[in-house]
Amino acid sequence: MPDKVKLGFIGSGGIVRSHLEQGLKDFKDVDFVAWCDLNEATAAARKEQVGGRGEIYTDAEEMLDKARPDAVFIMLPPFAHGKAEDLVVARKLPFFIEKPVAIDLETARRTAKGVTKHKLITSVGYMTRYRASVQRVLEILKKQKPVYLHGGWVGGGPQVYEGIWRWWVQKDKSGGQFLEQTTHTTDLARYLFGDVTHVYAVAVRDRKKRPSFYTIEDASMVQLTFANGAAGNLVSSCSTSQGGGVRLEVQATDMRAMFTGWEQSVEIQMPDGERITIPGEDNIFAKEDRAFVDSVKAGKNKGILATYEEDGLKATEIAVAANRSMETRQVIELKKL
Ligand SMILES: NC(=O)c1ccc[n+]([C@@H]2O[C@H](COP(=O)([O-])OP(=O)(O)OC[C@H]3O[C@@H](n4cnc5c(N)ncnc54)[C@H](O)[C@@H]3O)[C@@H](O)[C@H]2O)c1
């Protein structure tokens, strides 16, 4: 691998802007060779953001064949996944992909199979795993038994249906709030407590008057059973104007950890009155991007904490199971999915 890793982007919207802003644009060991987006102006804005580096494309296949990146960032909304991954896997390229990796199991399983077959380096944008707060709680949990966790993403929801909020409120495009947004907490729950075996979910609908294209649930509660016997409950709400925010309470036999905010600051309570407080970082995307670029350069995992074939796939399975449970009112056993 040459000193500089040539990066190409498929999907160049808001989340790419954030990755660049938080540090990626200043990485000395990358070359921005291509920006692909269905909307040419969006790709042009990213090119502008890095001082005019890279070519603009509106077709992913053309971009991959002409720009020949060493690694690809797949930064698409849930409904747009599938074709881009097929193209990237066929070319055996390492890729970073934003969460959630897919809206359906078929896409996630097909991609995971290709990744495993070709032993590709992958990273999924579950940036929460890289936080000092999360690492500390993970460390403490190694010596304890997990008991339960409870949290989620609670707010009033979008007020205007423009930009991302247009696709976000459509169930067949975003997969719903649990699949699209609370997936960060689902992944955190798996990271801390391990694999999930059963999912049961209840949807709340018709709380507010909505336009006809608004098809996601107003809220949901998702009950998780972990393989180690612990339990979890995750709430998502976009219909409660007085908020609640992002939070996760983690209870183990001798520890209570309370994560709050998007930045996952934590307050940890231990026996004998011991208290540990760790604030969340502002520029967490830079940390996960560093791990991905280092891994591409090394040709092996150098610090990636969430991979497609394991973590992206499993979070998708949990979310798809929750969506199915909301419809069928049945408990879904993941191994029967
Ligand atoms: N990690 C995080 O905290 C975080 C935060 C925000 C968004 N995200 C995730 O990032 C993903 C993208 O979100 P966003 O906010 O950038 O959305 P966005 O709507 O701003 O950008 C998505 C872009 O993809 C383009 N696109 C759609 N289909 C395409 C295709 N087939 N080929 C090329 N371009 C295509 C659209 O034109 C759009 O510009 C979502 O899955 C979202 O959940 C993650």
The ligand as an SDF file (V2000), in Angstrom:
LIG
                    3D

 44 48  0  0  0  0  0  0  0  0999 V2000
  -22.9290    7.7920   12.8670 N   0  0  0  0  0  0  0  0  0  0  0  0
  -23.8040    8.7630   13.0570 C   0  0  0  0  0  0  0  0  0  0  0  0
  -23.9250    9.3220   14.1290 O   0  0  0  0  0  0  0  0  0  0  0  0
  -24.6640    9.1910   11.9060 C   0  0  0  0  0  0  0  0  0  0  0  0
  -25.2010   10.4810   11.8970 C   0  0  0  0  0  0  0  0  0  0  0  0
  -25.9760   10.8610   10.7850 C   0  0  0  0  0  0  0  0  0  0  0  0
  -26.2440    9.9560    9.7690 C   0  0  0  0  0  0  0  0  0  0  0  0
  -25.7360    8.6820    9.8470 N   0  0  0  0  0  0  0  0  0  0  0  0
  -26.0600    7.6780    8.8240 C   0  0  0  0  0  0  0  0  0  0  0  0
  -25.4480    7.9850    7.5810 O   0  0  0  0  0  0  0  0  0  0  0  0
  -26.2790    7.5790    6.5070 C   0  0  0  0  0  0  0  0  0  0  0  0
  -26.4350    8.7440    5.5550 C   0  0  0  0  0  0  0  0  0  0  0  0
  -27.0390    9.8030    6.2490 O   0  0  0  0  0  0  0  0  0  0  0  0
  -26.8530   11.3300    5.8240 P   0  0  0  0  0  0  0  0  0  0  0  0
  -27.2190   12.1200    7.0310 O   0  0  0  0  0  0  0  0  0  0  0  0
  -25.5500   11.5610    5.1760 O   0  0  0  0  0  0  0  0  0  0  0  0
  -28.0240   11.4380    4.7550 O   0  0  0  0  0  0  0  0  0  0  0  0
  -28.1320   12.4860    3.5310 P   0  0  0  0  0  0  0  0  0  0  0  0
  -29.5050   12.3350    3.0030 O   0  0  0  0  0  0  0  0  0  0  0  0
  -27.6430   13.8180    3.9820 O   0  0  0  0  0  0  0  0  0  0  0  0
  -27.0580   11.9450    2.4910 O   0  0  0  0  0  0  0  0  0  0  0  0
  -27.2130   10.7520    1.7920 C   0  0  0  0  0  0  0  0  0  0  0  0
  -26.7450   11.0190    0.3740 C   0  0  0  0  0  0  0  0  0  0  0  0
  -26.7550    9.7860   -0.3420 O   0  0  0  0  0  0  0  0  0  0  0  0
  -27.0840   10.1170   -1.6830 C   0  0  0  0  0  0  0  0  0  0  0  0
  -27.5090    8.8840   -2.3550 N   0  0  0  0  0  0  0  0  0  0  0  0
  -28.6600    8.1890   -2.2100 C   0  0  0  0  0  0  0  0  0  0  0  0
  -28.6450    7.0890   -3.0000 N   0  0  0  0  0  0  0  0  0  0  0  0
  -27.4580    7.1030   -3.6600 C   0  0  0  0  0  0  0  0  0  0  0  0
  -26.8440    6.2290   -4.5950 C   0  0  0  0  0  0  0  0  0  0  0  0
  -27.4510    5.1230   -5.0130 N   0  0  0  0  0  0  0  0  0  0  0  0
  -25.6110    6.5550   -5.0910 N   0  0  0  0  0  0  0  0  0  0  0  0
  -24.9920    7.6730   -4.6550 C   0  0  0  0  0  0  0  0  0  0  0  0
  -25.5120    8.5430   -3.7590 N   0  0  0  0  0  0  0  0  0  0  0  0
  -26.7340    8.2560   -3.2690 C   0  0  0  0  0  0  0  0  0  0  0  0
  -28.1680   11.1730   -1.5680 C   0  0  0  0  0  0  0  0  0  0  0  0
  -28.2900   11.9230   -2.7600 O   0  0  0  0  0  0  0  0  0  0  0  0
  -27.6620   11.9870   -0.3910 C   0  0  0  0  0  0  0  0  0  0  0  0
  -26.9030   13.1110   -0.7910 O   0  0  0  0  0  0  0  0  0  0  0  0
  -27.5930    7.1040    7.1360 C   0  0  0  0  0  0  0  0  0  0  0  0
  -27.6630    5.7040    7.1780 O   0  0  0  0  0  0  0  0  0  0  0  0
  -27.5490    7.6440    8.5380 C   0  0  0  0  0  0  0  0  0  0  0  0
  -28.1980    6.8050    9.4760 O   0  0  0  0  0  0  0  0  0  0  0  0
  -24.9310    8.3050   10.8720 C   0  0  0  0  0  0  0  0  0  0  0  0
  1  2  1  0
  2  3  2  0
  2  4  1  0
  4  5  1  0
  4 44  2  0
  5  6  2  0
  6  7  1  0
  7  8  2  0
  8  9  1  0
  8 44  1  0
  9 10  1  0
  9 42  1  0
 10 11  1  0
 11 12  1  0
 11 40  1  0
 12 13  1  0
 13 14  1  0
 14 15  2  0
 14 16  1  0
 14 17  1  0
 17 18  1  0
 18 19  2  0
 18 20  1  0
 18 21  1  0
 21 22  1  0
 22 23  1  0
 23 24  1  0
 23 38  1  0
 24 25  1  0
 25 26  1  0
 25 36  1  0
 26 27  1  0
 26 35  1  0
 27 28  2  0
 28 29  1  0
 29 30  1  0
 29 35  2  0
 30 31  1  0
 30 32  2  0
 32 33  1  0
 33 34  2  0
 34 35  1  0
 36 37  1  0
 36 38  1  0
 38 39  1  0
 40 41  1  0
 40 42  1  0
 42 43  1  0
M  CHG  2   8   1  16  -1
M  END
$$$$
